[in-house]
Amino acid sequence: MKTSVIIVVISLVAISAVPDGHESETLTYDVVAVKRALLLETGESERQLGVGDSARSGDALRTKSRSSAELAVPARAAVFHIGAKTTFRLAHDRPGVLLEIERGRLRAVFEPSSEGDERERLVTTPSAVLAVRGTEYGIEVEKDGDTWVMVFEGTVEIRDTGGFGDPVRVRAGESTRIRRGRATKAPSPNGLTRGDWDRGRGVSGTQTGSMGSSQQGGAGAQGRGAGGSTGSSSKGSGGSQRHGG
């Protein structure tokens, strides 16, 4: 009898360790383009990544000043154009989460999921959780954790991390701000283009964003997907030029 009880307890602990009963999946993030420096934390030090390298779920990375990078996640039909001075983690043990941004800015491109694939593709910040199906948006996280979101295609559903308000849907041509400890603001029209964003333009009105106008929003300043990258060490990826709406 004692042995049976122990087995049951261990089984319950194992189930509770995996959210929603789904096993954690390790994803590969391919480095498609790099300008200047993309650094991977390795214990007490850092290692620089270049085109052709890859990172995996759970890795912590950052770009340096005047740097940019482009990461592709083929298993989730996603491409991330990472701006300068951006710190982020490739998410793990959180079903659906692909990227956790601590600070900085990026442009995310999501192709429509394949038929029958209902897995969520989420990006998180200290103040927000963003969910998509097939779309493209820019996201900027300030040093205090507040988040700006600008949608270029499709629709993004945003929830504040504290559960202070209902989810808010932001559509193409709109932007919103999510403050830590507050509900998400209703979106408003915004005339920024991808080119504006990639040149470092912010969504807080007509002025540049908190990251500064000298930063680049991704390795391809004018490109819409991986294939349009113009970074100094970029190597095109033919499958990311189409974008979902």
Secondary structure, 3 states (H helix, E strand, C coil): CHHHHHHHHHHHHHHHCCHHHCCCCCCEEEEEEEECCEEEEECCEEEEECCCCEEECCCEEEECCCCEEEEEEHHHCEEEEECCCCEEEECCCCCCEEEEEEEEEEEEEECCCCCCCCCCEEEECCCEEEEECCCEEEEEECCCCCEEEEEEECEEEEEECCCCCCCEEEECCEEEEECCCCCCCCCEECCCCHHHHHCCCCCCCCCCCCCCCCCCCCCCCCCCCHHHCCCCCCCCCHHHCCCCC
